[in-house]
Amino acid sequence: MRRLCLGQIATLVLLQATKTISACGSGMKVEQAFIGGATRSPFRPSTLPGTRSRRGAGTTRMEVFEGNPFGKAVWDFVWKLPIMKRGEPGTPIQFGDVAHVLRKNIEQIYGDEPSVDGAPLAEGEVSSMTDGTAFLGLYQYFKKYGPVYKLLFGPKSFIVLSDPTIIKHVLKTNNVAYDKGLLAEILEPIMGKGLIPADNETWKVRRRAIVPAFHQQWLEHMVSLFGECSDVLMRKLEGLAASKTDVDMENLFCSVSLDIIGKAVFNYPFDSVTKESPVIQAVYSVLKEAEHRSVTPLPYWNLPLANIFVPRLRKFKADLKIINDVLDELIEKARISRVESDLEDLERRNYENVGDASLLRFLVDLRGEDTSNKQLRDDLMTMLIAGHETTAAVLTWALFEISQKPDVRSKLQAEVDRVLGDRIPTLEDIKAMQLVRFSVAESLRMYPEPPLLIRRALEDHSLPKGTAGFEARIIRGCDIFISIYNLHRDPDLWPNPNSFDPERYLRPFINKEKYPEWAGFDPAQVTGLYPNEIASDFAMLPFGGGARKCVGDQFATLEATVTLAMLLRRFDFDFVGKPEDVGMFTGATIHTRNGLRMTPRRRTPSPSPVAAAVDRELQGLGA
C-alpha cells in the first residue's frame, strides 16, 4: 500500500474545486454545479490515488498516516500555527475557525476520527444536485436520511436541517449563535452592508432605521401604487389578448415588480413594462450576477485581477456603476430636499399629498439617522434585488398553478368579482379577498423564495433532537443549510403538500406522532393577513423567521395580492405547450426553466352562473 504523502494531504482542500472546474470545462454550466461538480456520486467522499480506503460508519475512509509518523508530525504542527487559532464564541469567524471545520471533516472522511456532529452522511447519485434544481436533490436526501444530515464537498461540509423544531432553535431561540456566513461572502460585493449580508452588529443598527419605514399608513399608500403599476400591466395584456398573442408571463411579472420597487423604494420610474433603457438592462444584469454568485461553488470573483480578465466581471462592474450612479444621484437629491422629522411625524404623514413617498425619503428625513451615502446605497440595492425577485417568482408560480385548476380559479374569480368591481384594490379590499391572499401564501409554500436559508455557527453548541433522534454537534465555523423547500413539502407537516390548495389555511393540522414537539398549524394563530411562522410553529417560512426575518414580508405579499387579483379579474390564461414543459431552475429564487409562455384571454368580470354559485357558497362559509 502506498502511504498518503504530505503533498496529497495539501491537495485535499482543493480536491472538490478541481472536480468542479473540470465539470465546467466539459460543458457543464457553473450554475449547474451548485453543490459539487462531480458527475458521479456527488457527495461521496473521494479517495486519492495510491491510498487504501475502507468502509466505516457509513462512509469511505482512508488511513491517512499509517506508517508515516513524519507526515503526522507535520500535520499536527500545522494546526498549532498562530493563523490556525480559533476565534472567541460570538465573534466574527476567523480563518482558523474555517480551517478547524475542514480539519475535522478531513480527519473524519480520510482518517479514523468519528463524526464530530453525529449527522448521517448523504451519499448517492442524485442528478438534480447538478442540473440547477439543487433543492430537489436536498429533498431526496431528506426522504432518505431524515431531517438532519451532512453534505460533503471534498473536505467542505454543510449540515442540512428540515425539522421545524430544530430550525426554530437556529432562527429564533439561539439566533445570536449564527450569522449569514457564506451568503454574506457571496452578496457583499453587490449589496455591501445591506440587511441581507450585513454582520449582526451592522444589521441591528440598520434594522432599527428601516423597520419603522414599513409602517401601516405607508403600506396602505403603497397598495394604491401597486394597483397603478399593475394597471399598466393590464393594459399591455389587453393588447396581447386582442391579438391572441402569447407572452412570457414570468418576464412581465419581473417588469411590473421592478417598476413597483423603483417607485416605492427610491422614487425612480423604471417603466420597464413599456420600455427598455440602459438602467433597466443594468439592473437585470446585476440581478443575474447576484443569482449566479448564489449558486456558484467557487468565488472566482475574489481572485486578484479577476475584474480585469474575466469578461462577465468587467460587464458586472460597468453595470453596477450605472446603477450606483443613479442611486447616488437620487440619494443626493433626497438629501438636498431633506425635511428632518421625528419618527412619530413621519408615521403621520399624509402620503396622498406627498410627492415622494419612497423608503429613501423616509430614511433621509428620519431625525438622528445620519447614514452615509454608501450605507443608504447598500440598503437600496438590497431592497431592489430582494423585493424584485420574490414578488415576480410568487406571481409566476401562482398563475402556473391556478391556470391548471379550473375549480380554484372559479372560486378566486368569484371572490375578486364580488369584492373589487372595476376599481383598483384598497387595503380593505385585500382584507376581504381571503382566497386570493391564501393563494399567494400557497405559492410561497410550494415554491419558497428562496428555497434555502444559509447560516454559519459562531460558537460550538448542540442542536435539539427534534425528530432526528440525536443532538447534532455544531462547531464554530460550520455552515448550515435550512431547507425551506423540505419543510414546505413535508407530508407530515402539510397534507398533500404537492397540491395547490389555498383553502388548507382554513383548516388546523397537527401531527404529534411524527413531530411531538411541533405545535402544528392553527388558523386562529394567524396574526396578520397571511399564514406565517407563528401560526405554523416554524413549519412555514416564506420570509424566514426570528430576528432576521425579512422586513419586507408585508410589502411583498400585498404587492403580489394586488397584481394577482387584478389579473384574475380581467383575464384567463392558456398554456403554450404543456405545463410540465415549464420546468424549474433555481438561483436566488425558484424560476421557470423555459419561461411561462401563456396566451391571455379577456374575461367578462361579471360573475358567470358557476362563479355566482361558488360566490354564494363562499359567503355562506363566511369567507
Secondary structure, 3 states (H helix, E strand, C coil): CCCCCHHHHHHHHHHHHHHHHHHHHCCCCHHHHCCCCCCCCCCCCCCCCCCCEEEECCEEEECCCCCCHHHHHHHHHHCCCHHHCCCCCCCCCCHHHHHHHHHHHHHHHHCCCCCCCCCCECCCCCHHHHCCCHHHHHHHHHHHHCCEEEEEECCEEEEEECCHHHHHHHHHHCHHHEECCHHHHHHHHHHCCCCCCCCHHHHHHHHHHHHHHHCHHHHHHHHHHHHHHHHHHHHHHHHHHHCCCCEEHHHHHHHHHHHHHHHHHHCCCCCCCCCCCHHHHHHHHHHHHHHHHHCCCCCHHHCCCHHHHCHHHHHHHHHHHHHHHHHHHHHHHHHHCCCCECHHHHHCCCHHHCCCCCHHHHHHHECCCCCCHHHHHHHHHHHHHHHHHHHHHHHHHHHHHHCCCHHHHHHHHHHHHHHHCCCCCCHHHHHHCHHHHHHHHHHHHHCCCCCEEEEEECCCEECCCCCCCCCCEECCCCEEEEEHHHHHCCCCCCCCCCCCCHHHHHCCECCCCCCCCCCCECHHHCCCCCCCHHHHCCCCCCCCCCCCCCCCHHHHHHHHHHHHHHHHHHEEEEECCCHHHCCEEECCCEEECCCCEEEEEECCCCCCHHHHHHHHHHHHHCC
